[in-house]
Amino acid sequence: MLLKARWLLPVNSPPLPDAAIRIEGESIQKIVSRQEITNEEKIIDLSDFVLLPGFVNAHAHLEFSRVPKQKNFTEWVRQVIALQASATEADKRKMIRSTAKSLATTGTTTAAIHAGLDLPVDCLSSLPFKTITFLEILGLTEEIALANIRKAFDGRVRALIEKDSEIYPSPHSLYGLGEEFLDKLLETSDSLLSIHLLESEDEEQFFRKRTGPLAELIAERGGKLPFPARSPIEWLASHRALSNRLLVVHGNYLTETEIELLQKGGSSVIHCPGSHRYFGHRDFPLAELQNSGVNVALGTDSLASNEGLSMLAEMRNFRTKSGLSRNEILKMATLNGAIALSKEKEIGSLEVGKKADIIGVPIGRHKDPLDAVFEATEVSFIMRDGKICFAP
Ligand SMILES: [Zn+2]
């Protein structure tokens, strides 16, 4: 099958006008120029479209509903806990269906999702995009931590993990689980880990000074204070957990020393521009991360701290805030996400041999294909593993 396009944005090489992608089975077999196109094969005519790799959303939650703005991060956490406790399984299923749909229609073809242990796990196997799921382990008291660890590894989840090797138990954060359990979890894990780290001022205050609203919430819920390290990143380094298998989600309050450690370890940082704006965090340390060579990828986070779950919107938001070139931002929304998830050999760019995960937007009145992508609010073409899922 040949996908004929007005423009191709391969991401890892310059844009190509009037070109086509030959798909064989699930993969990209060749990128061809207009002259090379013959009529001997099935041609899907997308001559008015810009084709690009599907977005790799490196951090999302599907089950959360909207939370009104709170006076600080900790109050927001309290609201999320209360809302999750009152949501029924039917509510969660409904929410997952609707957020999954909005991720897919805005171009996400692979998503790294964090999922609570109470999530109806069967809904994770029928989502309209590929998933890498991180089952969040939380628990500030021994009793709760043990129960949750058991739940994450119990027969039902195990069976699902065996069926779909892309489900990994992972600590939600370093403040949400006692140190002794974090220790055990990291020791036994040789797979991907995705951890919320240094997201907020409250979290920074908790780690650096062991005070503040988050410290109060942790104490209220029976957590043992203080956490032994003032730097969660140094703590991870001392437990040999900084590797290219670690996704540091947020990292808004990282210090230069911590950034250096992440670089040495080869870990990625996932920035969520919409969520960053919702909380009004201090500036994301983008220049410091880029200068030291840390891989930075983008994610949408959840509806609890974002207006919607659209990688198109995240790219637009991030462009306004960061002043980065659109090519760099597009790379963060595709290839860098694939690198964070150790999937850069499979997805993240339009390259021979990679999976044919391709999205398209109409070129419309635009001359520059990046204008068309950065103005789009939805995608009009979706292909996953060489199968057309949505077409104009
Ligand atoms: Zn999150």
Residues whose N, C-alpha, C, O or C-beta is under 5 A from the ligand:
A	BS01	ZN	none
